[in-house]
Amino acid sequence: MKNNLDLIILRLLRSRPQWGYEVNIAIRDRYRVYLSAGTLYPLLHSLEADGYIQGEWEAQKGRGRRIYKITESGITFLEAGERATLELARLIQGQTTAQKP
């Protein structure tokens, strides 16, 4: 599941840079899943440590927040993950079709 969340986060960041709360709301709205801060932020930190996203602090009304954007390595990882997911879906669909009488 972690890799799926990684891909979902990267997909969201590919459209535009976002801060963690925005990512969480987008996941909630699209997939009807709410990620706790204890799930989301370690994932963001892991993606950043792996070089797939880059975070920068931005001041907003006196408060700081970290804005994340996808890197070239992140785009490459996302595209590879999307290809693998499509291939898996094709394999599953082929097995389902082959099993029907």
N, C-alpha and C positions, 0 to 999 in steps of 0.2 A: 504494500500500500504506500510506503514511503516514496518509492519512485514515481508512483502515480501523482502523489501530492507535489513532488518536485516538478513534474511536467506541467501540472495545472498552474503552479505558481509561475513557472517560466513562461508559459503561454500568456498568462495575464500581464506579465511584465514586458512581454514582447510588444504589446499594443501601446504601452506607455509606462514611464516610471511611476511608481506608486509607493506610498508608505504602508507599513504593515497592517494598519487598521483597514485601509482601503482594500488590500488584498483579502483580508478576512471577510469583509462585507461582500466583495465580489464572489468569493467561494460560497458564502452563505446564500446569496441571491441566485446563483447559477445552479448550485448542486444541492442546496438545502442542507448543508452541513456547516455547523459552527465549530471552528477550531479554537481551542483554548489558547491563551497566550503561551502556555507551557508546551503546546504543540507547534504553533506557528513560528514563534521567534527562534527556537532552536533550528527549525528547518531553514529559515532565512539565513541564520548565521552559518549553517552548514553549507548552503549554496554559495554564500559569500566566501567562505574558507576554501571551497573547491574552485573558486574563480568563475562561477557561472553567473553571479550577479555582483553588482558593486553598490555599496551603500554610501550615502553622503549625508551628513547632518545638515539640517536646514532649520533656521529659526522661524517660528510661526507664532506671532502674537506673544512673544516672550518665552515660548516653550520650544524646545528642540524636538525635532522628529527626524527619523532616518528615512530618506527617500531611496528606494531600490530601483536599479535599472539592470536589464539583462546585458551581459557582455557577449563578445563574439564567441567565446568558448561556450557560453550558455546557449546561444543560438544553435551551435553545432550539436550540443548535447540534446537540446529539445528536438531538433530535426531527426536525430538518430532514434530518440525515444518514440517519436511519432511514427517513424517507419516500422519500428519493432512492434508497436501497438497495432498498426494496420495489418502487419503480417500475422500476428497472433489472431486478430479478428477474422482474417481470411481462413486461417487454419481451422478455427472453431466453426466458422460457417460451413466450410467444406465437410467437416465431420458431421455436422448436424444434417446437412443436405444428404450425405451419403447414408445416414442411418434411417432416413424416412423411407417407408415402403413405396 
